[in-house]
Amino acid sequence: MLYHMGFMAQTAQGYYGTALAGSKRTDLALAYEKANLKTLGIARKWFVSWRKTSGLNSQPPLAPNRKELAQDK
């Protein structure tokens, strides 16, 4: 569930940025910026909780030792 929240927040940021860039109405620019800043806050909270739980604390998968595997045969 934690990964889904980060994905949704980052996707929303992309949508708001695209809407802001593509909109010709200047009155909507402030609304898009407010929504994007709110989403940035959510993404920041997600990143902090992700980092504390599993994100950067775990070791990435390692490649097998090929020399050791070749000697077993």
SEFINU-864731 format. One record per atom (N, C-alpha, C, O): residue in one letter; atom name; z, y, x. Coordinates in pm, 1 decimal, always signed. Layout:
BEGIN
paro:tortor:zz:yy:xx
a:CA:Z:Y:X
...
***
This chain:
BEGIN
paro:tortor:zz:yy:xx
m:N:+0.0:-119.3:+82.5
m:CA:+0.0:+0.0:+0.0
m:C:+0.0:+125.8:+87.0
m:O:-60.2:+227.2:+51.9
l:N:+67.7:+117.2:+199.3
l:CA:+77.0:+233.4:+286.6
l:C:-59.2:+274.7:+339.7
l:O:-87.7:+393.6:+353.2
y:N:-143.2:+176.4:+369.9
y:CA:-276.1:+207.3:+421.6
y:C:-364.3:+270.2:+314.1
y:O:-447.2:+356.2:+344.0
h:N:-346.6:+227.8:+190.2
h:CA:-426.5:+282.1:+81.1
h:C:-397.0:+429.6:+58.5
h:O:-487.3:+507.6:+28.1
m:N:-271.1:+467.5:+73.2
m:CA:-234.0:+607.4:+53.5
m:C:-301.1:+697.2:+157.3
m:O:-349.6:+805.6:+124.6
g:N:-303.7:+652.0:+281.2
g:CA:-368.6:+730.4:+385.6
g:C:-517.6:+742.5:+362.7
g:O:-576.5:+848.6:+383.7
f:N:-578.2:+633.6:+319.5
f:CA:-722.0:+635.8:+292.2
f:C:-754.1:+731.5:+178.5
f:O:-849.9:+808.4:+186.5
m:N:-674.4:+726.8:+73.2
m:CA:-700.7:+814.4:-41.5
m:C:-680.7:+961.1:-5.2
m:O:-758.2:+1046.4:-48.3
a:N:-578.0:+991.4:+73.3
a:CA:-553.4:+1130.6:+111.3
a:C:-666.3:+1182.9:+199.7
a:O:-710.6:+1296.5:+183.1
q:N:-712.5:+1101.3:+292.4
q:CA:-820.5:+1145.6:+380.8
q:C:-952.6:+1156.3:+306.0
q:O:-1033.4:+1244.2:+336.1
t:N:-975.5:+1069.7:+210.6
t:CA:-1096.2:+1078.1:+129.2
t:C:-1094.7:+1204.9:+44.4
t:O:-1196.7:+1272.4:+30.5
a:N:-978.4:+1236.7:-12.1
a:CA:-966.9:+1358.6:-92.0
a:C:-993.7:+1481.9:-6.4
a:O:-1057.4:+1576.6:-52.5
q:N:-946.1:+1481.6:+116.3
q:CA:-973.1:+1594.4:+206.0
q:C:-1123.5:+1611.4:+226.6
q:O:-1174.6:+1723.3:+225.6
g:N:-1192.2:+1502.5:+244.8
g:CA:-1337.2:+1509.0:+262.1
g:C:-1407.1:+1562.9:+139.3
g:O:-1500.3:+1642.6:+150.0
y:N:-1362.1:+1519.3:+22.0
y:CA:-1422.4:+1567.3:-102.1
y:C:-1397.8:+1716.7:-121.6
y:O:-1488.6:+1790.7:-159.6
y:N:-1275.3:+1760.5:-95.6
y:CA:-1245.1:+1903.6:-110.5
y:C:-1324.3:+1986.9:-10.4
y:O:-1372.1:+2095.3:-44.0
g:N:-1338.3:+1937.9:+110.4
g:CA:-1417.0:+2010.5:+210.9
g:C:-1563.0:+2019.5:+172.5
g:O:-1625.7:+2124.1:+189.6
t:N:-1617.5:+1911.3:+120.9
t:CA:-1757.3:+1911.4:+76.8
t:C:-1776.5:+2004.9:-41.8
t:O:-1875.7:+2077.6:-48.6
a:N:-1682.5:+2003.3:-134.6
a:CA:-1691.9:+2091.8:-250.7
a:C:-1682.5:+2237.4:-208.3
a:O:-1753.2:+2322.9:-261.5
l:N:-1595.4:+2265.5:-112.6
l:CA:-1581.1:+2402.7:-65.1
l:C:-1708.6:+2450.0:+4.1
l:O:-1752.6:+2563.1:-16.6
a:N:-1766.8:+2364.9:+84.7
a:CA:-1888.7:+2403.2:+156.2
a:C:-2009.1:+2416.1:+62.7
a:O:-2096.8:+2499.3:+85.9
g:N:-2013.7:+2335.8:-41.1
g:CA:-2129.6:+2335.1:-128.6
g:C:-2120.5:+2429.8:-246.1
g:O:-2220.4:+2455.0:-313.5
s:N:-2002.2:+2482.5:-271.7
s:CA:-1986.0:+2569.0:-387.8
s:C:-2034.3:+2710.1:-358.3
s:O:-2007.0:+2765.8:-251.9
k:N:-2104.8:+2765.8:-452.1
k:CA:-2151.9:+2903.7:-437.7
k:C:-2059.7:+3002.0:-509.8
k:O:-2079.9:+3123.3:-504.0
r:N:-1959.8:+2948.8:-576.9
r:CA:-1866.1:+3035.1:-648.3
r:C:-1750.4:+3070.0:-555.3
r:O:-1679.9:+2981.4:-507.2
t:N:-1731.8:+3196.0:-531.0
t:CA:-1625.8:+3239.7:-440.0
t:C:-1488.1:+3229.1:-503.2
t:O:-1388.3:+3220.4:-431.7
d:N:-1480.5:+3229.6:-635.4
d:CA:-1350.2:+3219.9:-700.0
d:C:-1290.3:+3080.0:-688.2
d:O:-1169.3:+3063.4:-704.0
l:N:-1372.3:+2979.9:-660.8
l:CA:-1321.2:+2843.9:-645.4
l:C:-1273.0:+2814.0:-503.7
l:O:-1204.4:+2714.2:-481.6
a:N:-1308.0:+2898.9:-408.3
a:CA:-1270.9:+2873.1:-269.2
a:C:-1119.8:+2863.5:-252.9
a:O:-1071.3:+2775.4:-181.9
l:N:-1045.3:+2951.6:-316.5
l:CA:-899.8:+2949.3:-305.5
l:C:-842.3:+2822.0:-368.2
l:O:-748.4:+2762.9:-314.8
a:N:-898.2:+2780.7:-479.9
a:CA:-850.1:+2658.8:-546.4
a:C:-875.1:+2536.0:-459.0
a:O:-788.7:+2449.0:-448.4
y:N:-992.1:+2528.4:-396.7
y:CA:-1022.3:+2415.8:-309.2
y:C:-931.4:+2415.7:-186.0
y:O:-886.5:+2310.2:-141.3
e:N:-905.0:+2534.0:-132.1
e:CA:-817.8:+2542.9:-14.8
e:C:-675.0:+2502.1:-48.5
e:O:-610.5:+2433.5:+30.7
k:N:-625.0:+2542.8:-163.9
k:CA:-490.1:+2503.0:-205.5
k:C:-481.2:+2351.8:-222.6
k:O:-384.7:+2289.1:-178.9
a:N:-581.7:+2294.3:-285.9
a:CA:-582.2:+2149.3:-305.9
a:C:-591.0:+2076.6:-171.4
a:O:-525.9:+1973.9:-152.2
n:N:-670.5:+2129.0:-79.2
n:CA:-685.5:+2065.9:+51.5
n:C:-555.6:+2075.3:+130.7
n:O:-518.1:+1979.4:+198.1
l:N:-486.5:+2188.4:+123.9
l:CA:-358.4:+2201.8:+193.6
l:C:-252.8:+2107.7:+135.9
l:O:-171.1:+2052.8:+209.9
k:N:-254.5:+2089.4:+5.0
k:CA:-160.6:+1995.6:-57.5
k:C:-189.4:+1853.1:-9.7
k:O:-97.7:+1776.1:+18.9
t:N:-316.1:+1820.2:-1.9
t:CA:-355.3:+1687.1:+45.2
t:C:-320.0:+1669.3:+192.9
t:O:-282.8:+1559.7:+234.7
l:N:-331.3:+1775.6:+271.7
l:CA:-291.3:+1768.1:+412.8
l:C:-143.1:+1736.1:+426.1
l:O:-103.7:+1659.4:+514.0
g:N:-61.0:+1793.9:+339.8
g:CA:+82.2:+1763.7:+341.2
g:C:+108.9:+1617.4:+309.4
g:O:+194.2:+1553.7:+371.4
i:N:+35.5:+1565.2:+212.8
i:CA:+50.3:+1423.6:+176.4
i:C:+5.9:+1335.1:+293.1
i:O:+72.3:+1236.5:+325.2
a:N:-106.0:+1370.2:+356.2
a:CA:-155.9:+1291.1:+469.2
a:C:-58.5:+1295.4:+586.2
a:O:-41.6:+1195.2:+655.8
r:N:+5.4:+1408.8:+608.8
r:CA:+103.7:+1419.5:+717.1
r:C:+223.7:+1329.1:+690.1
r:O:+269.6:+1258.3:+779.7
k:N:+274.7:+1331.5:+565.9
k:CA:+387.1:+1244.3:+530.2
k:C:+348.1:+1097.9:+546.7
k:O:+427.6:+1016.8:+594.3
w:N:+224.7:+1064.3:+507.1
w:CA:+178.3:+926.8:+522.8
w:C:+174.0:+887.4:+669.6
w:O:+217.2:+778.0:+705.7
f:N:+122.4:+975.6:+754.8
f:CA:+110.2:+943.0:+896.5
f:C:+247.1:+922.6:+960.5
f:O:+265.0:+830.7:+1040.5
v:N:+342.8:+1006.4:+926.5
v:CA:+476.9:+992.3:+983.2
v:C:+537.8:+858.9:+941.0
v:O:+596.0:+789.2:+1024.2
s:N:+525.8:+822.4:+814.6
s:CA:+582.7:+695.3:+770.2
s:C:+506.1:+576.5:+826.8
s:O:+566.2:+473.2:+856.4
w:N:+374.8:+589.0:+842.5
w:CA:+295.0:+481.5:+901.1
w:C:+334.0:+458.7:+1046.0
w:O:+346.3:+344.8:+1091.1
r:N:+353.4:+568.4:+1118.7
r:CA:+389.7:+559.4:+1259.6
r:C:+526.4:+495.6:+1276.4
r:O:+547.2:+418.3:+1369.9
k:N:+620.2:+526.7:+1187.2
k:CA:+755.3:+470.3:+1196.8
k:C:+757.8:+321.3:+1163.7
k:O:+833.6:+245.7:+1224.5
t:N:+675.8:+278.6:+1068.1
t:CA:+683.6:+140.6:+1022.9
t:C:+602.3:+44.1:+1108.3
t:O:+656.5:-52.6:+1161.8
s:N:+474.1:+69.8:+1121.0
s:CA:+393.9:-31.7:+1189.0
s:C:+282.3:+23.7:+1274.5
s:O:+232.9:-45.6:+1363.4
g:N:+242.6:+143.5:+1250.6
g:CA:+122.0:+196.1:+1309.9
g:C:+112.7:+190.9:+1460.3
g:O:+42.1:+105.8:+1514.3
l:N:+181.5:+278.6:+1529.2
l:CA:+166.4:+288.8:+1673.1
l:C:+271.8:+208.7:+1749.1
l:O:+270.1:+205.1:+1872.2
n:N:+362.8:+145.1:+1677.0
n:CA:+469.0:+70.3:+1743.9
n:C:+427.2:-70.7:+1781.5
n:O:+487.1:-131.1:+1870.4
s:N:+327.1:-123.2:+1716.4
s:CA:+287.8:-261.3:+1743.3
s:C:+185.2:-267.3:+1855.6
s:O:+112.2:-171.4:+1880.7
q:N:+181.4:-380.9:+1921.9
q:CA:+86.8:-400.4:+2031.8
q:C:-46.7:-447.7:+1974.9
q:O:-48.3:-532.6:+1885.8
p:N:-157.2:-395.3:+2023.7
p:CA:-287.4:-439.5:+1973.2
p:C:-315.1:-583.6:+2015.5
p:O:-255.4:-632.0:+2111.7
p:N:-403.9:-652.3:+1945.6
p:CA:-435.7:-789.4:+1984.2
p:C:-497.3:-793.7:+2123.2
p:O:-578.6:-708.7:+2159.6
l:N:-457.6:-893.3:+2199.4
l:CA:-505.8:-907.0:+2336.2
l:C:-616.6:-1011.9:+2342.8
l:O:-621.1:-1104.0:+2261.3
a:N:-704.1:-996.9:+2439.0
a:CA:-810.3:-1094.5:+2460.2
a:C:-751.7:-1219.0:+2525.3
a:O:-657.6:-1208.2:+2603.9
p:N:-805.0:-1336.9:+2494.6
p:CA:-753.1:-1457.9:+2557.7
p:C:-784.6:-1459.0:+2707.1
p:O:-884.1:-1401.6:+2751.4
n:N:-698.9:-1524.9:+2783.3
n:CA:-719.4:-1536.4:+2927.1
n:C:-826.1:-1643.3:+2950.9
n:O:-798.6:-1762.6:+2937.7
r:N:-945.1:-1601.8:+2985.1
r:CA:-1057.6:-1694.4:+2997.9
r:C:-1042.6:-1788.2:+3117.0
r:O:-1088.0:-1902.4:+3109.9
k:N:-981.1:-1744.6:+3224.9
k:CA:-960.1:-1832.2:+3340.2
k:C:-866.7:-1946.9:+3302.2
k:O:-887.9:-2061.9:+3340.7
e:N:-764.8:-1913.4:+3227.0
e:CA:-669.6:-2016.6:+3183.7
e:C:-736.3:-2113.5:+3087.4
e:O:-711.2:-2233.8:+3094.1
l:N:-819.7:-2063.9:+2999.0
l:CA:-889.8:-2150.6:+2905.9
l:C:-990.0:-2241.9:+2977.5
l:O:-1008.7:-2356.6:+2936.7
a:N:-1054.4:-2192.4:+3083.6
a:CA:-1151.8:-2271.3:+3157.5
a:C:-1083.1:-2382.9:+3236.3
a:O:-1141.8:-2489.5:+3255.2
q:N:-962.0:-2360.9:+3281.8
q:CA:-891.2:-2462.7:+3360.4
q:C:-836.7:-2574.4:+3273.1
q:O:-811.2:-2683.9:+3323.3
d:N:-818.4:-2550.5:+3146.2
d:CA:-764.0:-2652.3:+3056.2
d:C:-863.8:-2765.1:+3030.8
d:O:-822.7:-2873.6:+2989.6
k:N:-990.5:-2743.8:+3053.5
k:CA:-1090.4:-2845.7:+3021.7
k:C:-1100.0:-2950.5:+3127.1
k:O:-1179.8:-3043.3:+3114.7
***
